[in-house]
Amino acid sequence: MLTVIRNHLRPLRGSLALLGLLQVLSVAASLYLPTLNARLIDDGVAQGDQSTIWRIGGWMLLLSVGQLALAGLAVWTGARIATYFGRDLRERVFTAVMGLGSGQQRRIGQSSLITRCGSDVMQVQMLLLLFCTVLLTAPLTMVGAIVMGVREDPRLSVLMAVAVPVLVLVIGLFAWLAVPGYRRMQGQIDQVNRILREQLAGLRVVRVFRREQHEQQRFDRASDEMIATSKGVGRLYLALGPVVTLLMNLGIVAVIWFGGGRVAAGEIGIGSIAAFITYLLQIMSAVLMTTAIVMQLPRARVSAGRIREVLDAEPTLAEKAGARPATDPARGLEARGATLRHPGAQQPVLRDVTLRLRPGQRTAVVGSTGAGKSTLVQLLARQLDASEGSVLLDGVDIREHRLQDVRRSVGIVPQRAYLFSGTVASNLRYGASDATDDLLWQALGVAQAEDFVRELPGGLEAPIASGGTNLSGGQRQRLCIARALVLRPRFYLFDDSLSALDTRTDANLRRALTDWAGDAAVVFVSQRLSSVAGADQIVVLERGAVVGCGTHEALLRECPTYTEFVESQATQEELV
């Protein structure tokens, strides 16, 4: 946890130094006030000296105002430090999450990653805020109050040596008991987030099968478990308050009990007793102030460990350092003996795949469900890295290229169309922020989306809801295709992204794409015979392996798997 905090505080060293100075001055002022009060009582009130009362009282007033101003400025500085720390830590966690591979995201869980970027960062930020406002003030107050108390009466200071350790032990015991509860609570927050995300994503399925009550019960169970854990921890700390208050009051009673006899004997004054009680309360209050840290520390410790897990994860798509290799654009994009195995899986998803995409070539990828078509597209776009073998871009291992160069060269349209909240234009410019309106309209025309966009209120500035939920499936898909076209990459990868389009729109889009793509290589994953038959080469996948590669006519003669695919398409057309 300290590593997580320390690494993000280095840019704030100046503010931390200012905070330390303000807190030292504020504590010094608060420690000197009881001494002035003792002099006011013994030398002014007890003696009836009005001038002394006004003089010392005036100094106390000025010192109180100054102490209040210093304490307020220290709190403001501490809050500012914690806010900037939270911003920087959240940014770093978000960047780390963006670098995680799909396997790492599945292992940790998307709902847990959301919690770690939000709730967990907030817990650590709150702990730092308490550190800034309490951690330095409390020990300074304790040490200073002990010194000042011994000055007032060394014999009564024995009471401090008894009361303070007992209070520290009690608070430490409560904190130790709270750690398991906070650990369970963070996991239960993940569970609530996971169920909520599933229900929102699958809301239509839930309604179709009338499982609203079942899903409500699932959410209620997870929520009740989290509430029960939270109540358990809350009861623990509710019990801490009365215990600490009891110890503080017992300390005051002890001071009055033992100090009263000494006052009666004339050994010390009433002002000294009042000052000593104030110092004892300051010591115990300082210990009580640390209770806030003790309450936050277990939860922040768990959160910091979860954040550390994300920050320490080795990015699966990391770039190699060093000089960039020379490339040969004529080589295109190719896979050589590429095998991909997900962590923990017994069988590879892709096995010894070899193929080549040349500039200007049209390639179709077909295969049964689960054959590895989408995985192959992700491998070629370097969304995944091969476990064995390699993928080459321009004759060089794709892992040797900068990621930004790969993303600029290889454009992918995923099977699941997703749009971000904003406008049509902002979504189309997602990969090319400097694209002109003319280019956007041209891309929309190729994607067969120009007509419906012109009909939208505002055209290119028409609002788009998160996920594109205010559009139909076919409209979302065409806008996603147009977004990839605006990028003008050298390789277009369409991962069955035309499935939401009717046959006529599909054919029109392919004809328009031929002129648009020019010398760019185009790869289609499709289950439509009409879409793949005219490709320059057709890649047939079966159980993760390439079982055929060639033209439509050649595969009909040489590849039984492709022949079955063609026959099944013909049968479906007859049934229709």
Sequence and secondary structure as in RCSB ss.txt:
>XXXX:A:sequence
MLTVIRNHLRPLRGSLALLGLLQVLSVAASLYLPTLNARLIDDGVAQGDQSTIWRIGGWMLLLSVGQLALAGLAV
WTGARIATYFGRDLRERVFTAVMGLGSGQQRRIGQSSLITRCGSDVMQVQMLLLLFCTVLLTAPLTMVGAIVMGV
REDPRLSVLMAVAVPVLVLVIGLFAWLAVPGYRRMQGQIDQVNRILREQLAGLRVVRVFRREQHEQQRFDRASDE
MIATSKGVGRLYLALGPVVTLLMNLGIVAVIWFGGGRVAAGEIGIGSIAAFITYLLQIMSAVLMTTAIVMQLPRA
RVSAGRIREVLDAEPTLAEKAGARPATDPARGLEARGATLRHPGAQQPVLRDVTLRLRPGQRTAVVGSTGAGKST
LVQLLARQLDASEGSVLLDGVDIREHRLQDVRRSVGIVPQRAYLFSGTVASNLRYGASDATDDLLWQALGVAQAE
DFVRELPGGLEAPIASGGTNLSGGQRQRLCIARALVLRPRFYLFDDSLSALDTRTDANLRRALTDWAGDAAVVFV
SQRLSSVAGADQIVVLERGAVVGCGTHEALLRECPTYTEFVESQATQEELV
>XXXX:A:secstr
 HHHHHHTTGGGHHHHHHHHHHHHHHHHHHHHHHHHHHHIIIIIITTT HHHHHHHHHHHHHHHHHHHHHHHHHH
HHHHHHHHHHHHHHHHHHHHHHHT  HHHHHHH HHHHHHIIIIIHHHHHHHHHHIIIIITHHHHHHHHHHHHHH
HH TTTTHHHHHHHHHHHHHHHHHHHHHHHHHHHHHHHHHHHHHHHHHHHHTHHHHHHTT HHHHHHHHHHHHHH
HHHHHHHHHHHHHHHHHHHHHHHHHHHHHHHHHHHHHHHTTSS HHHHHHHHHHHHHHHHHHHHHHHHHHHHHHH
HHHHHHHHHHHHS  TT    S      GGG EEEEEEEE  TT SS SEEEEEEEE TT EEEEEE TTSSHHH
HHHHHTTSS  SEEEEEETTEEGGGS HHHHHHHEEEE SS    SEEHHHHHTSS TT  HHHHHHHHHHTT H
HHHHHSTTGGG EE GGGTTS HHHHHHHHHHHHHHH  SEEEEESTTTTS HHHHHHHHHHHHHHHTTSEEEEE
 S HHHHTT SEEEEEETTEEEEEE HHHHHHH HHHHHHHHHHHHHHHH 
